[in-house]
Amino acid sequence: MPTVVLLDVSLSMTRPVTMEGVEEYQRKHLAAHGLSMLFEHMATSYKLEFTCLVAFSSLWELMVPFTRDYNTLQESLSTVDDYDKTCLESALTGVSNIVQDEWGVCIPCQVIIVTDGSLGIGRGSLRHSLSILNQHSEDSKFPLPFPFPSKLYIMCIANLEELQSTDTLDVLECLIDLNNGEGQIFTIDGPLCLKNVQSMFGKLIDQAYSPFHAVLKCGHLVSDMQMFPRPEPVIIDEELEPMPKTINTELDIVGFIKIADIASPPVLSRHLVLPIALNKEGDDLGGGLPEETEDENSASQIAGKMPSFCVLLHGSLKVEGMVAIVLLGPDWYGMLYSQADSKKKSNLMMSLFEPGPEPLPWLGKMSQLGPILGAEENPYGEDDSRSPFPLQPRTKRSYAQNVTVWIKPSGLQTDVQKILRNARKLPEKTQTFYKELNRLRKAALAFGFLDLLKGVADMLDRECTLLPDTAHPDAAFQLSHAAQQLKLASTGNSEYAAYEHNITPLQTDFSSSSTDRI
């Protein structure tokens, strides 16, 4: 989960902070001290996190792009200059652009705003931006909520009393509300000093950047492990009183299944699993990640020589082509599997299923799966030529007719071509033409694909102009009539746009025999 650090470098951050017995500090010094503490923690305990640093005042600047080099991030804190007034809206717009360019809109991201709580003045201030929130055009919308999943943490280099003396705290809470309630505001407890700043950033670390350690068990085999990124609590919407569910710190492997049987299931999240080697005294020797100092290298070498069940499991799953089903909590399952990054490198990954007794319908209830040895005969056959999955439903689905589905462009193209082929054989194919036309029309209305109706209408108008001189006169009338009906339906407002409405053939005097057949 990448992190964007948004550092306020406006003039208000240069306000002095007097502390007894020490030299005079500015608020930007306290902010740099807190961020240094955060970067040091991530360099030791959250090494896989990609982090970037953005400085902002009335404009924003990308100081350090996404990186895992926390030395570069710390060094850049001392090279930041002071600028003019605060303009948070433009900075948030910059964050949105940076994240989308690097990660797209599907990867969750954490945004940390480090500021003194100053909202800016005049046009461009946060108060002004929120006051005209509903007046923004579609092209210049307020950047919150972000188009990607995110959590917004606001670190205020100010105490609660200072923020409550004005409406600053209420305005900052509006930002959290605009981000769908995902995030939190942190303030300094007590006077402004280095110790209290460390305490505030320590709360952020405990909430968002503390590694998730767990114990993986399979019978008598046990291994300590770390999951990255840490799994988030899951709230089940179907419950009357939804409560966040968290996974257990003791994870039990309940069985193994072939990759072909589990296929590509829907999952809530994916996590990298790293083994944690412990010495005889129970001290953590690390997770086998590359270190920079000599002492850390020796610790990694010791950890690499110690036997680990996670390493054994990873190799076995990779060779056998299987996944391990893991019990995460009551009626909550996940799977462990080997995923290859390249031809030579692979990682042990864990995916979390939706909570419930039957997260994958084609496998049935997880609690009813059992070992092959318990079956009367091998469900895979003696030569592994068959599979018991997917399970067939006990009751037959009572669908009256097949539903039109366009998963790939080729399916839509086939349906349109079928209409055009019948259109060229009018009036002999009048009945089939209108049957296919109404099927496509209803599907387009159900999907809200009104542009398709307009496009097909234009195609029918073009076919009408391309009719040869030897064509039956009724063909031109039918094509023009069908095109006009589709254009009326494409508006979405007329009675012809009703889903139940069917386009019927136009009654003409040119072919009474064909009309009678219809």
C-alpha positions, -999 to 999 in steps of 0.1 A, spaced: 0 0 0 19 31 -12 21 62 10 21 99 0 35 124 25 22 159 19 44 184 38 32 220 44 60 244 36 40 277 38 52 306 59 30 297 88 52 266 93 81 289 102 64 302 133 87 298 163 81 273 191 96 282 224 108 253 246 125 258 279 162 250 281 166 244 243 172 265 213 143 280 194 125 256 170 101 263 142 70 242 135 87 229 103 115 215 124 90 196 146 73 183 114 107 172 100 115 155 133 82 135 133 86 125 97 122 114 103 109 91 131 83 77 107 108 71 79 132 54 104 104 31 115 94 22 79 131 16 70 133 -11 97 99 -26 101 79 -16 69 106 -19 43 84 -29 14 63 3 16 67 27 -14 67 63 -2 69 97 -19 73 132 -5 53 162 -18 59 198 -6 30 223 -10 21 259 -3 1 278 -30 17 253 -55 29 217 -50 62 200 -59 71 163 -60 103 163 -39 109 125 -40 90 101 -62 79 67 -50 108 49 -35 119 25 -8 151 45 -2 143 61 32 177 78 34 168 99 4 134 108 20 151 119 52 178 139 34 151 157 14 135 170 46 164 193 52 164 207 17 128 219 16 125 257 12 99 281 26 72 294 3 40 315 5 4 307 16 -13 274 21 -35 260 -7 -46 225 2 -70 219 -27 -43 221 -53 -20 199 -33 -47 172 -30 -52 174 -68 -15 169 -72 -16 138 -50 -45 124 -70 -25 129 -103 7 114 -88 -10 83 -75 -30 76 -106 1 80 -129 21 56 -108 -5 31 -95 -38 36 -112 -72 37 -94 -73 2 -79 -44 2 -55 -52 15 -20 -31 44 -9 -24 62 24 -20 100 23 -4 118 53 -8 156 55 17 173 78 5 208 85 2 233 113 -36 236 108 -34 269 89 -62 268 63 -48 296 41 -64 330 33 -86 343 6 -92 325 -27 -76 291 -27 -79 286 11 -96 255 24 -125 275 38 -131 290 4 -128 257 -14 -154 240 8 -177 270 6 -180 266 -32 -179 228 -31 -212 224 -49 -203 250 -75 -174 231 -90 -178 220 -126 -172 184 -137 -138 193 -150 -127 211 -118 -142 189 -91 -128 190 -56 -102 162 -54 -119 144 -25 -129 117 -24 -99 103 -43 -107 81 -73 -86 53 -57 -92 37 -23 -74 58 3 -70 67 39 -63 103 48 -42 111 80 -38 147 90 -9 153 114 -14 188 130 17 204 144 -6 221 169 -24 211 201 -61 206 204 -67 239 223 -51 259 195 -73 242 168 -105 245 188 -100 283 193 -111 286 157 -131 264 133 -99 247 120 -107 213 135 -142 213 120 -129 222 86 -103 195 87 -129 169 98 -148 179 66 -119 166 46 -121 132 64 -159 131 57 -153 139 20 -129 110 19 -158 87 28 -148 88 65 -116 70 58 -89 86 79 -81 104 111 -68 137 125 -39 136 150 -30 165 173 -3 171 198 -11 164 234 2 192 256 27 218 246 46 218 213 79 199 219 99 171 203 86 145 228 50 152 222 56 152 184 71 118 187 41 106 207 17 118 180 36 101 151 39 70 173 1 68 174 1 70 136 27 42 134 7 20 158 -25 24 137 -12 23 101 24 11 100 28 -16 126 37 -49 109 12 -78 113 28 -108 129 10 -142 131 17 -178 137 10 -203 108 2 -238 119 -2 -271 100 -5 -300 123 27 -300 144 45 -277 120 46 -241 132 62 -209 117 61 -172 127 53 -150 98 46 -114 88 19 -103 63 24 -72 42 5 -50 38 -12 -56 71 -48 -69 66 -76 -44 73 -107 -51 93 -136 -63 72 -172 -51 78 -200 -73 66 -229 -52 52 -255 -80 55 -253 -80 93 -280 -61 113 -253 -46 135 -221 -47 114 -189 -52 134 -154 -51 119 -139 -86 116 -102 -91 120 -81 -121 112 -67 -142 140 -30 -141 150 -30 -179 148 -37 -192 113 -45 -229 108 -40 -246 74 -71 -268 71 -64 -285 38 -48 -283 3 -65 -282 -31 -54 -281 -67 -49 -247 -84 -72 -258 -113 -100 -266 -88 -99 -232 -70 -93 -214 -104 -91 -176 -100 -115 -168 -71 -127 -134 -60 -107 -121 -30 -108 -91 -7 -70 -84 -6 -37 -100 -13 -7 -100 10 30 -110 9 39 -136 35 74 -134 50 89 -159 75 102 -145 107 132 -164 122 135 -165 159 166 -176 178 165 -198 209 159 -168 232 129 -158 211 144 -127 196 134 -116 162 162 -121 136 143 -106 107 123 -117 77 150 -124 52 149 -90 36 180 -73 23 197 -51 49 223 -23 45 244 -24 77 269 -51 85 250 -62 117 218 -65 98 234 -86 71 247 -110 97 212 -113 112 198 -120 78 224 -147 72 216 -164 105 178 -162 97 184 -177 63 202 -207 78 174 -216 102 147 -240 91 113 -224 84 80 -240 77 70 -211 55 99 -218 32 90 -255 31 54 -247 24 62 -223 -4 84 -248 -22 59 -276 -18 30 -255 -32 51 -244 -61 62 -279 -71 28 -296 -65 7 -269 -81 -16 -266 -51 -29 -239 -27 -34 -242 10 -68 -233 26 -63 -213 58 -88 -206 85 -86 -169 93 -114 -168 119 -149 -181 125 -164 -188 90 -136 -169 73 -111 -185 50 -81 -175 28 -56 -193 6 -18 -195 5 -1 -200 -29 31 -194 -48 31 -164 -72 59 -159 -96 73 -124 -102 96 -136 -129 111 -168 -142 135 -172 -113 117 -154 -84 84 -163 -67 68 -153 -34 44 -169 -9 12 -150 -11 -21 -150 9 -55 -140 -4 -84 -133 18 -119 -146 8 -152 -129 16 -162 -139 52 -188 -167 52 -191 -205 52 -193 -207 13 -170 -180 -2 -165 -200 -34 -198 -215 -46 -182 -241 -69 -164 -257 -39 -195 -258 -17 -192 -252 21 -156 -251 33 -164 -270 64 -177 -300 44 -145 -304 24 -125 -334 35 -94 -355 27 -93 -377 -4 -86 -407 19 -119 -403 36 -139 -409 3 -151 -443 -8 -134 -438 -42 -109 -412 -54 -129 -383 -67 -101 -374 -91 -100 -409 -105 -71 -433 -105 -52 -413 -131 -63 -378 -121 -84 -376 -153 -114 -359 -136 -123 -335 -109 -152 -333 -84 -154 -295 -89 -173 -274 -97 -202 -288 -77 -235 -289 -95 -264 -271 -79 -290 -293 -64 -319 -273 -79 -321 -264 -116 -321 -227 -123 -356 -216 -135 -346 -190 -161 -372 -186 -188 -347 -177 -215 -310 -170 -221 -299 -136 -210 -279 -115 -234 -244 -109 -221 -216 -90 -237 -184 -98 -219 -161 -94 -249 -164 -70 -279 -167 -100 -302 -201 -110 -286 -216 -75 -293 -201 -75 -328 -218 -109 -335 -252 -97 -325 -249 -65 -346 -237 -85 -376 -267 -109 -372 -291 -80 -375 -273 -66 -406 -273 -100 -423 -311 -103 -418 -316 -67 -429 -300 -75 -463 -325 -103 -468 -357 -83 -462 -385 -89 -466 -380 -127 -464 -363 -124 -431 -386 -98 -416 -396 -119 -386 -360 -129 -377 -348 -93 -383 -372 -79 -357 -367 -107 -332 -329 -100 -332 -335 -63 -332 -357 -64 -301 -333 -87 -283 -304 -62 -288 -327 -33 -280 -338 -48 -246 -302 -57 -237 -290 -21 -245 -318 -6 -224 -310 -29 -195 -273 -20 -195 -280 17 -201 -261 14 -234 -282 40 -253 -253 50 -276 -255 14 -291 -291 20 -302 -281 53 -319 -252 35 -336 -273 6 -349 -299 31 -361 -272 48 -382 -261 15 -396 -297 7 -407 -300 41 -423 -268 34 -442 -280 -1 -453 -311 16 -466 -291 39 -488 -270 10 -501 -300 -11 -512 -296 -21 -549 -322 -11 -574 -335 -47 -576 -343 -47 -538 -379 -51 -527 -395 -18 -519 -407 -31 -485 -370 -35 -474 -364 3 -475 -396 10 -455 -387 -17 -429 -351 -4 -424 -362 32 -421 -389 23 -396 -365 2 -375 -339 30 -375 -365 56 -364 -377 34 -336 -342 28 -323 -335 66 -324 -366 72 -303 -355 46 -278 -320 60 -276 -333 93 -261 -344 74 -230 -373 97 -225 -401 87 -249 -426 59 -245 -406 40 -271 -377 37 -246 -398 15 -223 -382 -19 -217 -415 -38 -223 -420 -20 -257 -413 -41 -288 -406 -28 -323 -432 -44 -346 -429 -46 -384 -443 -17 -404 -475 -26 -422 -471 -19 -459 -491 -26 -491 -461 -39 -511 -460 -74 -497 -493 -85 -482 -483 -121 -482 -452 -115 -461 -472 -93 -438 -498 -120 -433 -470 -145 -424 -458 -121 -397 
